[in-house]
Amino acid sequence: MNNSELRDIWAAKYANVDRTLARMKEVKAAATAFNTNVDAVLKISGKKLQELIEKTGLNWDSLNNIEESKLLQAADVIKGVFKCFSRGIAEEWLTEDKAVYDWMVDNIGYDRLQMGGQGGIVANALAAAGVSKVYAHTNSLPKLQAEQFLKLDNLVSFDENGVEKPACRINRGQDIPLIHWILEFDKGDELTVDGHKVVCPKSNRFIATYDPLNLNLVKDDAFVRFSETHPIDFIVLSGFHALTANKGSCALIEDVLPLIKSWKRVNPQGIVHLEVASTQDVAVRKAIVSQIAPLVDSIGLNERETIDVLRVIGEEKFAAECEENTDSAHMLEAVFRIKEKVGCPRVQLHMFGLYMTLQDKGFRIKPQENLRGMCLAAVAAAGKASLGRVEKPEDFVVRKDTPVNDEALNVLKKAAAYAGNEKLEEDGIADFRGYDLIAVPTILVPKPVTLVGMGDTISSISLVASR
């Protein structure tokens, strides 16, 4: 089938997103845990990055000499940005050194402050989409953090006395703000280092994190007590990527397992979703994949995270292949291998131009329901990319009439060809090696205003809108 015909078919599917959005209010309760922080966002140009490289005294060889994906000194911030800029990829590197944090304060700056952390971003998105009540875990909630929550009565957290209140109105005065730097860059921007011209191949971002509470998985006792005693329909779990093994983080992960089990006991029909995120510490990544992922109902990944997971499940050779060719055929095979080895009932990948979900036959969310949720997520992501926000219902569907372009359709076609089922191109649903495969071509925004929290928004809206 040609792309013109496919565009009409997918336009008809996207035309239903209003109804899908309206049904979000039928979800009684959702919760997000554990990481919420304040993001300091800066659009960094190639020119600015080049100036920082020169100011820091780095040359071509030192920029490309990366021994660890960590911020051990100020120069590592520049190395991380340069790596992501030059490859068009997204990564998050962590520091436990306040001197590095102070250097960023003095030398990086920011354009604006906004909600950060998967937990906070997802809480805002789900509340704005109309979920009846959204409970946001916050291990730090001073006024600066509270100001990043949407001013919505259905978005709540707990004050210093453990009392439930709208999150935007809480000020736990003894808490400290947790600030992360989000350094975004644009496709086609360029810089030159030692005669080497570098052109950014894809718009993306680098995150530099200093966060003593989330780095130690500090939990809010009031949230824990509430979630262990009240049934919650959906819990979106994240924040483990910030841990490091040398801080005893694998033990911290083990401490969370009984809590997840208690959520499932309180509401056996509830769904716990894990957003994997970019986890640089290999030991922590192994613990997440081996201990948390098999226990939850659903996991979400992007291309980079998919490759990282392959490396800790005995698929190092195939991970290297995917590194060389990150197309939808390789990513479909990667999702299948992760699904087989990890054993989670539902695995969703969000990649450039395409979302794919692979789930068990008979999973409580039917393929057609998944398809509707993924279509809404695609429109929501396009709205966020073009507006820089999704804060009210109309923001979620502002791009619903934007056609799916040839680039996205071609990505879908490649996945369909690999699956051996051409009908996937027009139906978006097919059998793949005994699992249900759902695939949706996305709406691409040429010059996104922001990419921060895009994957988190996609995963959570896809899932919650499916019910």
C-alpha positions in Angstrom: 0.0 0.0 0.0 1.4 3.4 -0.9 2.0 6.2 1.7 -0.9 8.3 0.5 -3.4 5.6 1.3 -1.7 4.8 4.6 -1.9 8.4 5.6 -5.7 8.4 5.2 -5.9 5.2 7.2 -3.9 6.6 10.1 -5.7 9.9 10.0 -8.9 8.0 10.7 -7.3 6.3 13.7 -6.0 9.6 15.0 -9.4 11.2 14.6 -10.6 9.2 17.6 -8.2 10.6 20.1 -10.8 13.1 21.5 -12.9 10.2 22.7 -9.9 8.4 24.2 -8.9 11.6 26.1 -12.5 12.0 27.4 -12.3 8.5 28.9 -9.2 9.4 31.0 -11.5 10.8 33.7 -12.8 7.2 34.2 -9.5 6.3 35.8 -10.1 6.8 39.5 -6.5 6.9 40.8 -3.0 7.0 39.5 0.3 7.5 41.3 3.9 8.3 40.3 7.1 7.5 42.2 9.8 8.1 43.1 11.7 11.0 41.4 10.5 14.6 41.3 12.8 17.6 41.0 13.2 21.0 39.3 14.7 21.1 35.9 16.9 24.0 34.8 16.5 24.0 31.0 18.9 25.6 28.6 18.9 25.4 24.8 22.6 25.2 24.1 23.9 26.2 20.7 26.8 24.7 18.9 28.5 28.1 19.3 27.9 28.2 23.1 29.2 24.6 23.4 32.3 25.4 21.4 33.0 28.4 23.7 32.7 26.1 26.8 35.0 23.6 25.2 37.6 26.3 24.6 37.1 27.8 28.1 37.5 24.4 29.7 40.7 23.7 27.7 39.4 20.5 26.1 40.7 19.3 22.7 39.3 16.8 20.2 41.1 13.8 21.8 40.1 14.6 25.3 36.5 15.2 24.3 36.3 11.7 22.9 38.2 10.1 25.8 35.3 9.1 28.0 36.2 6.4 30.6 33.0 6.7 32.6 29.6 8.2 31.9 29.7 10.2 35.1 30.4 13.8 36.1 33.6 13.5 38.2 34.8 17.0 37.3 33.6 20.0 35.4 35.2 18.8 32.1 32.9 15.8 32.1 29.8 18.0 31.8 31.2 19.3 28.5 32.2 15.8 27.4 28.7 14.5 28.0 27.1 17.4 26.1 29.5 17.0 23.2 28.9 13.2 23.0 25.1 13.7 22.8 25.3 16.7 20.5 27.7 14.9 18.1 25.6 11.7 18.0 22.1 13.2 18.4 21.4 10.9 21.4 20.0 11.5 24.9 21.9 10.5 28.1 21.9 11.4 31.7 25.1 11.6 33.7 25.2 11.9 37.5 27.5 13.7 40.0 27.8 13.4 43.7 30.4 16.2 43.9 28.9 19.6 44.9 31.9 21.3 43.3 30.6 20.1 39.9 27.2 21.4 40.8 28.6 24.8 41.8 30.5 24.9 38.5 27.3 24.4 36.5 25.6 27.1 38.5 28.4 29.6 37.6 29.0 28.5 34.0 25.9 27.0 32.5 22.8 29.0 33.6 19.3 28.2 32.3 16.5 29.6 30.2 13.7 28.5 32.4 12.7 26.3 35.3 10.1 23.5 34.9 9.0 20.2 36.5 11.6 17.6 36.3 12.0 13.9 37.1 9.9 11.2 35.6 7.6 11.1 38.6 6.8 14.8 38.5 6.5 15.0 34.7 4.1 12.1 34.6 2.0 13.4 37.5 1.5 16.7 35.7 0.6 14.9 32.4 -1.9 12.5 33.9 -3.6 15.2 36.0 -3.9 17.5 33.0 -5.3 14.6 30.9 -8.2 14.3 33.4 -7.4 11.3 35.6 -9.6 11.8 38.7 -6.9 11.8 41.3 -3.1 11.7 40.8 -0.8 11.1 43.8 2.7 12.4 43.3 5.6 11.1 45.4 7.9 13.9 46.5 10.9 13.4 48.8 11.4 17.2 48.7 8.6 19.7 48.3 9.6 23.3 49.1 7.8 26.2 47.4 10.1 26.1 44.4 9.2 22.5 43.7 5.5 23.1 44.4 5.5 25.8 41.8 6.3 23.3 39.1 3.2 21.3 39.8 0.1 22.3 37.7 -2.5 24.2 39.7 -5.0 21.4 39.6 -7.0 20.0 42.6 -6.8 16.5 41.2 -3.0 16.5 41.5 -2.0 15.9 45.2 0.9 15.1 47.4 1.5 15.2 51.2 2.6 18.0 53.4 5.0 17.8 56.4 2.3 16.4 58.6 1.3 13.7 56.1 -1.9 15.5 55.1 -3.0 15.1 51.5 -3.3 18.5 49.7 -3.0 19.8 46.1 0.7 19.5 45.4 0.9 23.1 44.1 -0.1 24.5 47.5 2.3 22.6 49.7 5.5 24.2 51.1 7.6 21.9 53.2 9.9 24.7 54.3 12.7 22.5 55.6 13.1 20.7 52.3 15.8 21.7 49.8 15.1 22.1 46.0 16.6 19.4 43.8 17.7 21.0 40.5 18.8 19.2 37.3 20.3 20.7 34.2 18.6 19.8 30.9 20.9 20.9 28.0 18.9 20.7 24.7 20.4 21.0 21.2 19.0 21.2 17.7 19.5 19.0 14.6 21.7 20.7 12.0 23.5 22.9 14.6 27.3 22.7 14.3 30.6 23.5 15.9 34.3 23.0 15.1 37.0 21.5 17.4 40.6 21.3 16.3 39.6 21.5 12.7 36.9 18.8 13.1 33.5 20.1 12.0 30.6 18.4 13.9 27.0 18.6 12.8 24.3 17.5 15.2 22.3 14.7 13.4 19.2 14.8 15.6 17.6 17.2 18.1 18.0 15.8 21.7 19.3 16.6 25.2 21.9 15.9 27.8 21.0 15.8 31.5 23.5 16.7 34.2 22.2 15.6 37.6 23.2 16.5 41.2 20.5 15.2 43.5 21.4 13.8 46.9 17.9 12.6 47.8 17.0 10.9 44.5 20.5 9.5 44.3 19.8 7.7 47.5 16.2 6.8 46.7 14.8 8.6 49.8 11.1 7.8 50.1 8.3 10.0 51.5 6.8 8.0 54.4 3.3 9.5 54.0 3.1 8.5 50.3 4.3 5.0 51.2 1.7 4.6 54.0 -1.1 5.8 51.7 -0.1 3.6 48.7 0.2 0.5 50.8 -3.4 0.9 52.0 -5.4 2.4 49.1 -6.1 0.7 45.8 -4.5 2.6 42.9 -5.3 1.8 39.2 -2.0 2.8 37.7 1.4 3.4 39.3 4.2 4.7 37.2 7.5 3.8 38.7 10.9 5.5 37.9 14.0 7.1 39.4 16.2 4.0 39.8 18.5 5.2 37.0 19.9 7.9 39.4 21.3 5.3 41.7 25.0 4.1 41.9 26.2 0.7 43.1 29.0 2.2 45.3 26.3 3.9 47.4 24.6 0.6 48.2 21.9 1.2 45.6 21.3 -2.4 44.8 20.2 -2.9 48.4 17.9 0.2 48.0 16.3 -1.5 45.0 15.7 -4.6 47.0 14.0 -2.5 49.6 11.4 -1.4 47.0 10.4 -4.9 46.0 8.1 -5.5 49.0 6.4 -2.1 48.3 5.6 -3.1 44.7 4.2 -6.4 46.0 2.0 -4.6 48.5 0.6 -2.4 45.7 -0.3 -5.5 43.7 -2.0 -7.1 46.8 -4.0 -4.0 47.6 -5.3 -3.8 44.0 -4.7 -7.0 42.0 -6.3 -5.4 38.9 -4.0 -2.4 39.1 -1.0 -2.0 36.7 2.5 -1.1 37.8 4.6 0.4 35.0 8.4 0.8 35.2 10.1 3.6 33.1 13.6 2.2 32.7 15.4 5.5 31.8 19.1 5.9 31.0 20.9 4.0 33.7 24.7 4.5 33.4 25.7 2.3 36.4 25.8 -1.2 35.0 25.3 -2.9 38.3 22.2 -0.8 39.0 20.9 -1.5 35.5 21.3 -5.2 36.0 19.4 -5.0 39.3 16.6 -3.0 37.7 16.3 -5.5 34.9 16.6 -8.6 37.0 14.6 -7.6 40.1 12.1 -4.9 39.3 11.2 -5.5 35.6 10.0 -9.1 36.1 7.8 -7.9 39.1 5.9 -5.1 37.3 3.3 -5.4 34.6 4.8 -3.1 32.0 8.1 -1.4 31.1 8.9 1.5 28.9 12.1 2.1 26.9 13.6 4.3 24.2 16.2 3.2 21.7 19.2 4.0 23.9 17.7 2.3 26.9 16.8 -0.7 24.8 20.4 -1.2 23.8 21.6 -0.7 27.3 19.2 -3.4 28.6 20.4 -5.8 25.9 23.9 -5.4 27.3 22.9 -6.8 30.7 20.8 -9.7 29.6 23.5 -11.5 27.7 22.8 -9.9 24.3 26.0 -7.9 24.0 26.6 -8.9 20.4 23.1 -8.0 19.2 23.4 -4.7 21.2 26.5 -3.8 19.2 24.5 -4.5 16.0 21.7 -2.2 17.2 24.2 0.4 18.0 25.3 0.3 14.4 21.8 0.3 13.0 19.0 1.5 15.2 16.2 1.0 12.8 12.7 -0.3 13.6 13.6 -3.9 12.4 16.5 -4.1 14.9 14.4 -2.5 17.6 11.5 -4.9 17.1 13.9 -7.8 17.5 15.5 -6.1 20.5 12.1 -5.7 22.2 11.3 -9.4 21.5 14.6 -10.5 23.1 14.0 -8.3 26.1 10.5 -9.6 26.4 11.6 -13.2 26.3 14.5 -12.9 28.8 13.0 -10.4 31.3 9.5 -11.9 31.3 7.5 -8.7 31.9 4.0 -9.0 30.4 4.1 -5.8 28.4 7.1 -4.0 26.9 6.8 -0.6 25.1 9.4 1.1 22.9 9.2 4.7 21.9 11.6 5.6 19.1 11.9 8.2 16.4 8.8 7.9 14.2 7.3 4.8 15.8 5.9 3.4 19.0 5.8 -0.4 19.5 4.2 -2.5 22.2 4.8 -6.2 22.6 2.6 -7.9 25.2 1.4 -11.3 26.3 -1.7 -12.8 24.6 -4.6 -12.2 27.0 -3.0 -9.2 28.7 -5.7 -7.2 30.6 -5.3 -4.3 28.1 -6.4 -5.5 24.7 -4.4 -4.7 21.5 -7.1 -2.3 20.2 -7.2 -0.5 23.5 -3.4 -0.2 23.4 -3.6 1.2 19.9 -6.0 3.9 21.0 -3.8 4.9 24.0 -0.7 5.0 21.8 -2.4 7.2 19.3 -3.3 9.7 22.0 0.2 9.5 23.3 1.6 10.3 19.9 -0.7 13.4 19.6 0.2 14.4 23.2 3.9 14.1 22.4 3.4 16.2 19.2 1.5 18.8 21.2 4.3 18.9 23.8 7.0 19.2 21.2 5.2 22.1 19.4 3.9 23.9 22.4 6.5 23.1 25.0 3.8 21.8 27.4 0.7 19.6 27.9 -1.1 21.4 30.7 -4.8 21.3 29.7 -6.9 18.8 27.7 -6.7 20.8 24.4 -2.9 20.6 24.6 -3.1 16.9 24.2 -5.0 17.0 20.9 -3.8 20.3 19.3 -1.9 18.3 16.6 -4.5 15.6 16.0 -5.1 16.7 12.4 -1.4 16.8 11.6 -0.8 14.0 9.0 1.7 11.2 9.6 4.5 11.9 7.3 6.4 9.6 5.0 9.4 9.3 7.3 7.2 7.8 10.1 5.3 5.6 7.7 8.6 4.2 6.3 9.7 3.4 9.8 6.5 1.5 10.3 6.9 -0.3 7.0 10.3 -1.6 7.9 9.0 -3.0 11.2 6.0 -4.6 9.3 8.4 -6.2 6.8 10.5 -7.6 9.6 7.4 -8.9 11.4 6.5 -10.6 8.1 3.0 -9.0 8.2 2.2 -6.2 5.8 -1.2 -5.7 7.5 0.7 -4.2 10.4 1.1 -1.1 8.3 -2.6 -0.4 8.1 -4.0 -2.2 11.2 -1.3 -1.3 13.7 -1.9 -4.8 15.2 -0.3 -8.1 14.4 0.8 -11.4 15.9 4.6 -11.6 16.4 6.1 -14.9 17.5 3.2 -15.6 19.8 2.8 -12.1 21.3 0.5 -9.2 20.4 2.4 -6.5 18.6 1.0 -3.0 18.4 2.7 -0.3 16.3 1.8 3.3 15.7 3.5 5.7 13.4 4.0 9.0 15.2 3.5 12.7 14.3 6.9 14.2 13.8 7.5 17.9 14.7 10.4 19.3 12.7 11.7 21.9 15.3 10.5 20.8 18.8 10.3 23.4 21.5 11.3 20.8 24.0 12.1 17.1 24.3 12.3 17.0 28.1 10.0 14.3 29.5 8.8 13.2 26.1 9.4 9.5 26.7 7.8 9.6 30.1 4.7 11.4 28.7 4.5 8.8 25.9 4.7 5.8 28.1 2.3 7.0 30.8 -0.4 8.3 28.4 -0.1 5.3 26.2 -0.7 3.0 29.2 -3.3 4.9 31.2 -5.4 6.0 28.1 -5.6 2.3 27.1 -8.0 1.5 29.9 
